[in-house]
Amino acid sequence: MGRVALVSGASRGLGAAMAERLAADGMRVAVNYVAGTEAEARAVAERIGGTAVEADVTDETAVTRLVREVELSLGPVEVLVCNATGPQPGIPFEELSWADLLDQLAFFARSPLLLSQAVLPGMKAAGWGRIVHIGSDITDRVPPDMAAYVAAKAAQLGLAGAMAQHVARWGITVNTVAPGWIPVERHAGATPAELAAYAVHLPGGRLGTPAEVAAAVSFLASDAASFVNGERIRVDGGHGRV
């Protein structure tokens, strides 16, 4: 049977694309979702022959329950994709509060920490594991009014790097995929002018697709990436380097 993968925040968007790709790779995939997105998550799970499991991955008790449910239904988690996200409001720096920063850290530092700690015992026992963080190229661009999001994504990258050094001895790798702006359902309100303005900064003149991000995750989750550890792969079409 295929390996067991857990993708957090996989009811739609990039998470759904990653779940679909890992299932196409032969994995048994748990589609994590948060309350309010059950119908979408179950639709994804049905398409890929996986299972949908609700949990707020910023909550320690919920994460423990999530991993236990996945283990009971599919088996120990061998591939973890930390993808869950939340609102990313633009806030002028003078108005930024500590609470605003903590809101972002909950998704991009606390959640990956809790999820990784919950699946590590099984990965250690198996002597094999793949943990893939979904980061962002925003830490290279640092746009105005996004300080909280940028700081949280930078914290996530540091967490992934430190974890990669620690778990390698058990045959576990930890890497980061850093997409640029990849329009998905939650960007449905973006205007053609906004899309065109972003594409101007892309050497290829086009925006990326969820499938292209999922392909990078697929590689890092595979046996082929066994000697790739602590890396950050930008999937942004070369954004900002023109």
Buried (B, 14 or more C-beta within 10 A) or exposed (E): EBBBBBBBBBBBBBBBBBBBBBBEBEBBBBBBBBEEBEEBBBBBBEEBEBBBBBBBBBBBEBBBBBBEBBBEEBBBBBBBBBBBBBEBEEBEEEEBEEEBBEBBBBBBBBBBBBBBBBBBEBBBEBEBBBBBBBBBBBBBBEEEEBBBBBBBBBBBBEBBBEBBEEBBEBBBBBBBBBBBBBBBEEEEEBEEEEBEEBBEBBEEEEBBBBBBBBBBBBBBBBEEBEEBBBBBBBBBBEBBEE
